Amino acid sequence: MTRGFRSATHRRLTAIVALIGTAPIGSGCFAYATVADGAPLPEQGVRIRAHLSAPDRVRLTNITAENVVRVDGDVIEWERQQLRVSAFWLRSSGGIEHRGVGESVTIERSRIVSLEKKTVSVARTGAFAGLIVALGLIARAAFGGISGGGQPPGPPPPAQ
């Protein structure tokens, strides 16, 4: 194996590990957890998923989504009898999904049968960390370590 190949391989491997390492920032280590009855309601800006008691009609900028049974979005505010959400995803009873772009959607609180909020998933985060460690160990075994550089050792000193 030539030194140039090894260096290029290490650079590629480092780039791949760095790319995988940043993946959970997007959404890989998150899950939705049910908000228990009587628990404090999610605050403004918290991402939630509201399940509705019956299909509803929701107007977005370009379309009207029919038979909506779930609304995903960020809490704008809780009013006495309503929740206002910056909607980014709607799901209809037939499984059709509509992507929102942050339109304000108002939901009557009496129509919400369950509410979930987005949280960090300990299990997913742990599994992902384990995957990164395993990839690092595999890379180290396959390529003799990720760091490189320096000079190869010279000839042994003469015998005395």
Number of C-alpha atoms within 10 A of each C-alpha: 5 6 10 9 10 15 15 11 14 19 15 12 17 16 12 11 15 12 11 14 14 10 12 15 9 8 10 14 18 17 15 15 15 14 16 11 9 6 7 8 14 18 13 13 13 15 21 25 25 23 19 20 13 13 16 17 12 16 14 19 10 7 10 12 17 18 18 23 21 22 27 23 26 23 23 19 16 17 11 8 10 15 18 20 27 22 24 19 16 24 20 18 14 10 11 12 15 18 12 20 13 15 15 19 19 18 19 13 16 11 17 19 11 15 21 18 20 19 15 14 15 12 12 15 15 12 13 18 14 12 14 16 12 12 15 17 15 13 17 13 11 10 14 13 13 18 12 12 7 6 6 6 6 6 6 6 6 5 4 3
